[in-house]
């Protein structure tokens, strides 16, 4: 029996420990996007990083169920929204 739902667990993880450990998703995914852009020789956005990481978790879940895949997949979709919100907030701060 799990005490916490998948969505609550994902929310807790992306807004607390992981957010503190890895920086805001917009900044963390910007660093990842720079590297992937070099590797793929094509511009990669922060939003695409979140979507690609979600896809990794979906593919793992298709192969074999793991609660971690579902929690992390939900978390990556949550970080996608955080990226969108933070980008808008920063754009409004500069105006």
Secondary structure, DSSP 8 states (H G I E B T S, - for coil): --SS-HHHHHHHHHHTHHHHHH--HHHHHHHHHHHHHHHHTS---HHHHHHHHHHHHHHHHHHS--HHHHHHHHHHHHHHHHHHHHHHHHHHHT-
